[in-house]
Amino acid sequence: MADLKARFEQAVAASKALPDKPDNMTLLKIYALYKQASSGDAEGKRPGFTDMVGRAKWDAWNENKGKTSDAAMQEYVDLIESLK
């Protein structure tokens, strides 16, 4: 577990220094996996349709509902590695 957490934190740092900016769908996936790994299932109300960015982020996060923190961390690490 400690090893996974350390690799996750390294991946978070690496995500800020990717050679190319990922497309929006990939950015949403990165965001959603990070939130699931660090906060668990999406909470609160889904933002209204006038807040398109907030709504897209919430929807992406909510798609990971029920995924364990460890599974989300591992997917995050794998995704960042694939983008390097």
N, C-alpha and C positions, 0 to 999 in steps of 0.2 A: 504494500500500500504506500509506504513512504517513498519507494522508488517511483511509483506511478505519479505521485503528487509532485515529486521533483521534476520528472519529465514533463508534466503538465505545465509547471511554472516556467520551465525552459522554453516550451512551445509558445506560451503566452508572450514571453519576451521576444522570441523569434518572429512571432506574428506581426510585430511592430516594425520589423526590418526586412520584410519580404522584398525580393528584387522587383517584382511587378505587383501592382495593385490588383487583387482578385476582382472578378466581376461581382455584381450586386447579389446574385443568388449565392455565390460562395461566401461573400461577406455575411449574409444572413445566416448561413449554416454555421460559420465560425462563431457568430454572436450567440446563436441558439445553443450550441454545444457548450460554450463558455458559461452561459447562464444556468444551464441544466447541471453542469458539473459543480458550479459554485453555489447555486441557490436552490436547486431542486426544481420541482414542477412550477410552471407559470402560475403566478398569483394575481389577484386583482381582476378588475373588469377589463375586457377587451376594449382597446381604444376605439373611439368613434370613427366613422369613415372619413371625416375631415382630417384626421391625423393619420395620413397614409403610411408614413415612415414608422410611427409607433405601432400601428396596426400590423404592418408586415413583420416587424420584429417580434411582437407578441405572438403572432400566428406561427412564426418559425420556431420560437421557443416552445410553444404549446404542442407542436408536432412531436416533441421529445418526451411528452408526458409519460411518466412511469419508468423511464430509463434511469438506471442507477447512476449515481455520481461517478463511480469507477468506470462504467461503460462510456459515459459521456466524455470523461477525461481521456480515455484511450482513443475514442473516435477523434477528439480534438487534436491530440498529438499526431495521429496518423494523417489527418487532413493537412495540418501545418507542414509536416514532413513532405507530403506530396506536392506542396506549393513552392518548396525551396528550389 
